[in-house]
Amino acid sequence: NRRSFAPLVLFVTLYLLLPARPSQAQTQVGNYASHATSGRSVVITGATGESLRITPYGDYIVRVQVAKKGEAFYADTRYEMVEKHDWKGSLEASDGASALTLSTAAADGVSLSVAKQPMRITFSLKGQGEPVLSEKGGTSWSGNTSKVDFAYASDEHFAGLGHEAYGRVPKLDRRGTSLKVSKGSEGAAVVPYYLSSKGYGVLLNTTFTNTINLGQSSTYALTIDGEGYGGQMDYFFIAGPALTQVVDRYTQLTGRPRLPQRSQFGLNLSDKSDPNNNGEAWWKKMITEHRAAGYAFDHQVNDNAWRESDEATSGQMNSWFAWRKDRYPDPAAYKKWCDENGVTVTLDLNRPGLSITPGWSDSQYGIPGSKACPDFTNAATRKWLWNLFFTKSLDPALKYPGDAIWLDEFDYPDHAHSTTLSSGKRTRSLCSLLRW
């Protein structure tokens, strides 16, 4: 009966003719209204109340922050990503009819052109030809996410972002890939920083869930998901043009670690694969045999097996930082042997084992609502942990092995954004200070 299909056909036709309803309203950086100098920054206000703040960090690094209407820019102290913010630097502004140009002082520094209708930023290296990075869609907001879209060039190559789970990465060239870092990303040595073959780098300044898309589906974008707790667009453009210059300036920005001793760069072996090894005798055999086979052994990494504990509680000796007597009857003598044979020794601190360590208190030292999750923003926690290692293992008077500490399994579990640390800051991750 054809007539029975008529209402259905009419419904489908009307439905298809209706405009699509977006699941969430999206707003976007719009047209230019005005700009003003604030300290060493230039703040640009949009016609609908949004704001862009451009700040030089010296002559070769420029920070871009974007705030929605009625929203204040995040304080510099919100994250622990950048070592310091009191950099020198200035921006020279040239106001044109269609664009505002901002330049750092150096002849080979950074030049930004901010188009006005609508506001879109283009980054150039002064003295170079074509721009190296251009916003395509600018910054937009949808629900809890903040996103900046750049123009994608199919001949641009990328490197960086660290290593994903188990230290693996599908390919060194990140072109055509997208990486999301969120809760559940524990075990991954990731960082929201990458380099481009065009001679620049970008650091996304956030510890919120973020996605960096470097050409997957021909999209080049940075996205932050605040999951209801903020997540303002904030990134640093780092100029080269040499990639060695980009890396050098990145480490100036985020802080340069103390260079470890040379043995840390040599062959490192862990006893993780044999947790029931017999300690000193096992290591001496392994080291001697490796060297006899031609391996330039430098560094032994002691996992859980070196520590004393109650085996009824922890068969793997997850605690409590005194040397296990049946495996290391004379730690000082073993230290002497290691020194004579040029062996560096790292000792493992396994976070889950803290719960069975004498003196540990979740309420005194832990992140609220957690178990065996030290709050490193708490001075009492840092003091307790250091004293534990010092009195049991690292006091020079003991003459025991121990050249470095391995902070093991400190990248999980994840916590809610609402979790408040001793410092007063909120975090979703146990290791907000160690994650990046």
C-alpha positions in Angstrom: 0.0 0.0 0.0 1.8 3.1 -1.3 -0.3 5.4 0.8 1.1 4.0 4.0 4.6 5.2 3.1 3.4 8.8 2.3 3.7 10.2 5.9 7.2 8.6 6.3 8.4 10.0 3.0 7.1 13.5 4.0 8.8 13.2 7.5 12.2 12.2 6.0 12.0 15.0 3.4 11.2 17.6 6.0 14.0 16.3 8.3 16.6 16.4 5.6 15.6 20.0 4.7 16.0 21.2 8.3 19.3 22.9 9.1 21.8 20.8 11.1 21.8 21.6 14.7 25.3 21.7 16.2 25.7 19.6 19.4 27.6 22.5 21.0 27.7 26.2 20.2 31.1 27.2 18.8 32.5 30.7 19.1 35.6 32.0 17.4 38.1 34.8 17.6 36.6 37.5 15.5 37.5 41.0 14.2 39.9 43.5 15.6 38.7 46.4 17.7 41.8 47.8 19.4 45.2 47.1 21.0 47.2 48.5 23.9 50.6 47.9 25.5 50.7 46.2 28.9 54.2 45.9 30.3 56.2 44.2 27.6 53.0 42.6 26.2 50.6 43.8 23.5 46.9 43.0 24.3 44.6 43.0 21.3 40.8 43.2 22.0 38.3 41.8 19.5 35.0 43.4 18.5 33.0 40.8 20.6 35.2 41.1 23.7 37.7 38.4 23.2 41.4 39.2 23.9 44.8 38.1 22.6 48.0 38.8 24.6 51.3 38.7 22.7 54.4 38.6 24.9 58.1 38.4 23.9 60.4 36.2 25.9 63.6 37.7 24.6 64.0 38.2 20.9 63.3 34.7 19.6 60.3 33.4 21.7 56.8 34.8 21.6 53.9 33.7 23.8 50.3 33.8 22.6 47.4 33.7 25.0 43.7 33.9 24.1 40.9 34.7 26.5 37.2 34.7 25.9 34.9 37.7 26.6 34.9 38.4 30.3 37.7 36.0 31.0 41.0 37.1 32.6 44.3 35.7 31.3 45.7 32.9 33.4 48.4 33.9 35.8 52.0 32.9 34.9 52.1 30.8 38.0 49.2 28.6 37.0 51.4 25.9 35.4 54.9 24.6 36.1 55.9 24.3 32.5 58.1 27.4 32.2 61.1 28.0 34.5 60.6 31.7 34.7 58.5 34.5 33.1 60.6 37.6 33.9 62.3 37.7 30.5 63.6 40.8 28.8 62.2 41.7 25.4 60.0 44.2 23.7 57.6 44.4 20.8 57.6 47.1 18.1 54.0 47.7 16.9 53.1 48.9 13.4 49.4 49.5 12.9 48.2 49.2 9.4 44.7 49.3 7.9 44.4 45.5 7.5 46.9 44.2 9.9 48.9 44.9 13.1 52.5 44.0 12.9 54.5 43.1 16.0 58.3 42.5 15.9 61.0 41.7 18.5 64.0 43.9 18.5 66.7 41.6 17.0 67.3 41.8 13.3 66.9 38.0 13.0 64.1 37.9 15.6 60.3 37.2 15.3 57.7 39.2 13.3 54.0 38.6 13.8 51.3 39.9 11.5 47.8 40.0 13.1 45.2 40.3 10.4 42.2 42.4 11.5 39.2 41.0 9.6 39.2 38.5 11.3 42.1 38.3 13.7 44.5 35.7 12.5 48.3 35.5 13.4 51.1 34.8 10.9 54.6 34.1 12.3 57.7 35.0 10.3 61.5 34.8 11.0 62.9 38.3 10.3 65.2 38.2 7.3 63.6 35.1 5.9 61.2 34.9 2.9 57.8 33.3 3.5 56.0 33.0 6.8 56.7 29.8 8.6 53.4 29.4 10.6 49.9 30.9 10.0 46.7 30.6 11.8 43.9 29.3 9.5 40.8 29.3 11.6 42.4 31.0 14.6 41.3 30.1 18.1 37.8 28.8 18.7 35.8 27.5 21.7 33.3 24.7 21.8 32.0 23.3 25.1 35.0 22.6 27.3 37.6 22.7 24.5 39.8 25.5 23.2 41.4 25.0 19.8 43.7 26.8 17.4 43.8 25.9 13.7 46.9 26.5 11.6 47.4 26.2 7.9 48.7 22.8 7.0 51.5 22.4 4.4 52.0 18.9 3.0 55.7 19.4 2.7 56.2 20.3 6.3 57.8 17.8 8.7 57.7 17.6 12.4 59.6 16.0 15.3 59.1 15.9 19.0 56.2 15.2 21.5 58.3 12.6 23.3 57.6 8.9 23.4 54.3 7.2 23.9 53.5 4.2 26.0 56.6 1.9 26.7 58.9 4.5 25.1 57.6 3.7 21.6 56.6 6.0 18.8 55.3 4.8 15.4 57.7 7.0 13.5 60.1 9.8 14.2 58.6 12.1 11.6 55.3 13.2 13.2 53.8 14.5 9.9 50.4 13.1 9.4 50.0 12.0 13.1 47.9 13.2 16.0 48.7 12.7 19.7 46.3 13.0 22.6 47.5 13.1 26.1 45.0 12.6 28.9 44.4 10.6 32.0 45.3 7.0 31.2 48.5 8.2 29.4 50.6 7.0 32.3 53.9 5.4 31.3 54.3 7.7 28.4 57.2 10.2 28.4 55.3 12.9 26.5 55.7 16.6 26.3 53.5 19.2 24.3 56.4 20.5 22.3 57.5 19.9 18.8 59.8 21.2 16.1 59.1 22.0 12.4 61.3 21.5 9.4 60.5 25.2 8.6 62.7 26.3 11.4 60.5 26.9 14.5 59.1 25.1 17.5 55.8 25.3 19.5 55.2 24.6 23.2 51.6 24.2 24.2 51.5 25.6 27.7 49.0 23.4 29.5 48.7 20.4 31.7 45.1 19.7 30.8 44.1 17.0 28.3 45.4 18.1 25.0 45.7 16.9 21.4 48.4 18.0 19.0 47.4 17.2 15.4 50.3 17.6 12.9 48.7 16.8 9.7 46.3 13.8 10.3 43.5 14.3 7.8 45.4 17.4 6.6 44.6 19.1 9.9 47.2 21.1 11.9 45.7 22.1 15.2 46.3 22.3 19.0 43.3 21.4 21.2 42.9 21.7 25.0 40.0 20.0 26.8 39.6 21.6 30.3 36.8 19.1 31.1 34.9 21.8 32.9 37.9 23.3 34.7 39.2 25.8 32.2 42.0 25.2 29.8 42.9 28.5 28.1 44.7 28.6 24.8 48.3 29.4 25.5 51.3 28.5 23.4 54.9 29.6 22.7 56.3 30.1 19.2 60.1 29.5 19.3 62.2 30.7 16.4 65.2 29.1 14.7 65.8 28.9 11.9 68.3 26.1 12.8 66.7 23.4 14.8 69.6 23.4 17.2 68.7 27.0 18.0 65.0 26.0 18.5 66.1 23.3 21.0 68.5 25.7 22.7 65.8 28.3 23.2 63.2 25.8 24.3 65.5 24.6 27.1 66.2 28.2 28.1 62.4 28.6 28.4 61.6 25.4 30.3 64.8 25.1 32.3 68.0 23.2 31.7 68.6 20.1 33.8 71.9 19.5 35.5 74.0 17.4 33.1 74.3 13.9 34.7 77.6 12.0 34.9 78.8 10.4 31.7 77.9 6.9 32.7 74.2 7.8 32.5 74.6 8.0 28.7 76.2 4.5 28.5 74.7 1.0 28.7 72.0 0.8 31.4 70.8 -2.5 32.7 67.9 -3.2 35.1 67.2 -6.3 37.2 63.5 -5.9 36.5 63.4 -9.1 34.4 64.7 -11.1 37.4 63.1 -9.7 40.6 64.2 -12.7 42.6 67.9 -12.3 41.8 70.4 -12.9 44.6 71.6 -9.3 44.6 75.3 -8.5 44.8 76.5 -11.9 43.4 74.0 -11.6 40.5 75.1 -8.1 39.6 78.8 -8.9 39.7 78.2 -11.9 37.4 76.1 -9.8 35.0 78.5 -7.0 34.8 81.6 -9.2 34.4 80.0 -11.3 31.7 78.7 -8.3 29.7 82.0 -6.6 29.7 83.7 -9.9 28.7 81.3 -10.1 25.8 82.4 -6.6 24.6 79.5 -4.5 26.0 80.7 -1.2 27.6 78.6 -1.6 30.7 78.3 1.6 32.7 75.2 1.7 34.8 73.1 -0.7 36.9 69.5 0.1 37.8 68.3 -1.6 40.9 64.5 -2.2 40.8 62.5 -3.5 43.8 64.8 -6.3 44.7 67.4 -4.3 46.7 65.1 -3.2 49.5 64.2 -4.8 52.8 60.5 -5.4 53.7 58.1 -7.8 55.2 57.8 -10.5 52.6 54.3 -11.4 53.9 53.3 -7.8 52.9 55.4 -7.4 49.8 57.2 -10.2 48.0 58.9 -7.8 45.7 60.5 -5.8 48.5 58.6 -2.7 47.6 59.7 -1.1 50.8 61.5 0.1 53.1 64.7 1.5 51.9 67.2 -0.4 54.0 69.4 -2.8 52.0 68.2 -6.4 52.0 70.8 -8.3 54.1 70.4 -11.7 52.4 71.2 -10.2 49.0 73.5 -7.4 50.0 75.3 -8.5 53.2 77.8 -5.7 53.1 76.5 -2.7 50.9 79.7 -0.7 51.7 81.9 -3.4 50.3 79.7 -3.6 47.2 80.0 0.1 46.8 83.8 -0.2 46.9 83.6 -2.9 44.2 81.3 -0.7 42.0 83.7 2.3 42.3 86.7 0.2 41.5 84.9 -1.2 38.4 83.5 2.2 37.3 79.8 1.2 37.8 77.1 3.8 38.5 74.2 2.6 40.7 70.6 3.9 40.6 68.2 2.9 43.3 64.5 2.6 42.7 61.8 4.3 44.7 58.5 2.5 43.8 55.6 4.8 44.6 53.0 2.1 45.3 55.3 0.7 47.9 55.1 3.8 50.0 51.9 2.6 51.6 53.8 -0.1 53.5 56.8 2.0 54.4 57.1 2.8 58.2 56.3 6.4 58.8 54.2 7.0 55.7 50.9 8.7 56.2 48.4 9.4 53.4 46.8 12.2 55.4 50.2 13.9 56.2 52.1 13.4 53.0 49.7 12.3 50.3 47.5 13.9 47.7 44.0 14.2 49.3 41.8 11.2 48.6 44.8 9.1 47.4 46.8 6.1 48.6 50.6 6.3 48.5 50.6 9.3 46.2 53.1 11.9 47.6 52.2 15.5 47.3 55.5 17.1 46.2 54.1 20.6 46.7 54.1 19.8 50.5 57.4 20.6 52.1 56.8 18.0 54.8 56.4 15.3 52.1 59.7 16.3 50.4 61.5 16.3 53.8 60.1 12.9 54.8 61.0 11.2 51.5 64.5 12.6 51.4 65.2 11.7 55.0 63.9 8.2 54.3 66.5 7.7 51.5 69.3 9.6 53.3 69.2 7.7 56.6 68.8 4.3 55.0 70.9 4.5 51.9 72.4 7.8 50.7 74.1 9.2 53.8 77.8 9.4 52.7 78.8 8.2 56.1 77.2 4.8 55.3 79.4 4.5 52.1 76.6 2.6 50.4 75.9 2.4 46.6 73.6 5.0 45.3 74.4 7.6 42.6 70.9 8.4 41.5 67.2 7.9 42.5 64.7 6.4 40.1 61.2 7.8 40.7 59.3 4.8 39.6 55.5 4.7 38.8 54.9 8.3 39.7 52.8 9.0 36.7 49.6 7.5 37.9 46.9 7.2 39.1 45.1 10.2 37.8 43.0 12.4 40.0 40.0 14.7 39.3 40.7 18.3 38.3 39.1 19.3 41.6 41.8 17.6 43.6 43.6 20.3 45.6 47.3 20.0 46.4 49.1 21.4 49.4 50.2 24.4 47.3 46.5 25.3 46.8 46.6 24.3 43.1 44.3 21.8 41.5 45.4 19.0 39.3 44.0 15.9 37.5 47.4 14.1 37.6 49.4 12.7 40.4 52.5 14.0 38.7 51.6 17.5 37.5 55.1 18.5 38.6 56.8 15.5 37.0 54.5 14.7 34.0 56.2 16.9 31.4 
